[in-house]
Amino acid sequence: MARKKSGGRREPKFEGKASLDGLRLNRSDRVGDNSDFEDEDEPPARREKPEPRERKASTNKASKGGSRRASKAPFRKRFGRIAYWGVVLGLWAMIAAVGGVIWVGAHLPSISSLEIPKRPPTIQIVGTDGSVIATRGEMPGANVSLKDLPPYLPNAFIAIEDRRFYSHFGIDPIGIARAAIANILHRGVSQGGSTLTQQLAKNLFLTQERTLQRKLQEAELALWLERKYSKKTILELYLNRVYFGSGAYGVEAAAQKYFGKPAKDVTLFEAAMLAGLVKSPSRLAPNRNPEGAEKRADTVLAAMVDAKLITPAQQKAALAHPSFAVKPTGAGTINYVADWIGEVLDDLIGQVDQNIVVETTIDPKLQGVAETAIIDELAAKSVKYNVSQGALVSMTPDGAVRAMVGGRNYAESQFNRAVTAKRQPGSAFKPFVYLTALEAGLTPDTVRQDAPIDVKGWKPENYSHQYFGPVTLTQALAMSLNTVAVRLGLEVGPQNVVRTAHRLGIASKLEPNATISLGTSEVSPTELVGAYATFANNGIAVSPHVIMRIKAADTGKVLYVRPPDPASQVIDPRYVAMMNGMMHETLVIGTAKKADIPGWYAAGKTGTSQDFRDAWFVGYTAHLVTGVWLGNDDSSPTRKATGGGLPVEVWTRFMRAAHQGVPVANLPVPQPGNPVSDFFQSFSRGGNAPAPQQLGPAPSDQATYAREPSYGASRYAQPAPSRGGNPRPAQTSGRPEADAGLSGGGWLMDRLFGGR
């Protein structure tokens, strides 16, 4: 029997829109507190009635509290995000900073030792008295201990450079801030914030470049120095390393450089001047800018008073007694010697890679006398005679150079005319002609004709246009008779004359032609003086030299000692004696009568080149051989300046000073009892010479001759040869007045090469 189903599941049926019409939601059907929302679709008539006032007030209060809580939530969220990102960025900044420190540290130089960075070696040049006469390269001074310095010296640096030195840790934030503010206010860099420790780090390890990397390295090294060393050690290192200009490193070198005294002896004002130099060594150096250095020292003293490191009374006393820089060592013409030494060092010891001391043959006293003689003579007479330059070389008979002046003013021209310039020696070359003649069998009293001569159209003449007929060789050399010199040169052969000159030490190229007898080939003053030295030392060849010994400055190890010259007899002593006697007459009756050294037997020869372009005198005693050249760098003619004039005056002034207090010694001369000696004695006493004709006083050195195409062109200007190789017509030139002390030389060259 079928049972009737009951309680079964009934599925809802939605039959059209009308079935949902009765479905409505009220506030209680909504999730959460929806009091703030209203059903906009609910008709006003079916909305709930207003609640009582009390309940409404409590409801509003609760509603406001919820609103505040809702508004605080976004703020907390934003703050949290800011804090989070701040921490993240801070961590990244720390990582970047650590990385930067590591990178800077990786690029730091080695700090295993506190040494000055590699710099050019220092070359100290020492004179015969042991004094330093010149310095090349940079000059680090000896280290001095802080306890050996007067207290005001380090205090001057602290006052002006780093007043908070004893309170900071290597970097001074206060000082950096102060400098930054000052620079902003002045719209430029007016102050620096670097501490003494930072400056020491820079001087020890770094370069002077202004880059961010260098500043970071400087700061890191300053921190390292402060951690490793005491303040006293840092200050001592700083004072011994800081640069003071003019190649001086450290207070000891600076005190010696500028004040000629050790650092322990500097005065308060000098200490302030040294401290003021650090700001700008080149601009404030007291030897270059004394006014600026003194003004800066005043500022340092004021800073010391402000820092209470000295009293106002000490400041006043220091200002009342200012110091002045001494004349810098090695200034002036000694620099020509220093340059010459620098040119030969490589040949003696190879490349200079350490500090060295060069012991020289230079006598500082004689160097000063030579410099004064050249400068004063040119200052007084350069305009009158149109002479702008001069050179002087003085050496012992064995070739040791005692003094050398390469020009009038080293600051204006560093060209060394004593060593490098080559000029025509004129009649100063004639001794080589006469020596060749003596070696060929002639004697000082051999007679030759002083008369006109024609050498293939070349007609050399004497300066005075006068001819004396038969004369002795002694007379001809003393009077500088050109025709006799040319005859002798042709007689013995120009090639032999050249060989003689080279044998005595002339290194320059000489043209073996007829004009060689009158000095047309060019030579330097140093080689000409060196060749004359063989007459003073009895015929021994010499090599002009200035260096005796070279030592390492730090260890004292001897790097070079000049070996003695081999005893090479290049002139027979008999001929040396004859030449000395003949050239002595040049100072007695000849062209160099102004040359006189009381008590000394001297000899020499004057010379003047064409158109009075070069004026020479080379003279000697048994003590010194000295040569003087005067002229113009461009080889322009002077106003009749000749060898017997200005050069003789310079030579005499120098040689008289150089022979003061020196025991008298005689040159080798012919021995008494033979005809040659009797000739010299009678001639020197004014007696009759064994010559067919007695001669009067020499009118000039007569190193002038008729023109011919030049075989020895000047270093600076070459005379134009005559066209077609034919000699130009002889021209005459006025004779200089005898009382002017002039001796002719240019006239004969003018005759040889033609007028302009």
Beta strands, then each sheet from edge to edge (+ up, - down):
strand 1: 123-126
strand 2: 132-136
strand 3: 139-140
strand 4: 248-249
strand 5: 356-360
strand 6: 389-395
strand 7: 401-405
strand 8: 447-450
strand 9: 469-472
strand 10: 547-552
strand 11: 558-561
strand 12: 603-608
strand 13: 614-620
strand 14: 625-631
strand 15: 706-707
sheet 1: 2+ 1- 5- 10+ 11-
sheet 2: 3+ 4+
sheet 3: 7+ 6- 14+ 13- 12+
sheet 4: 8+ 9-
end
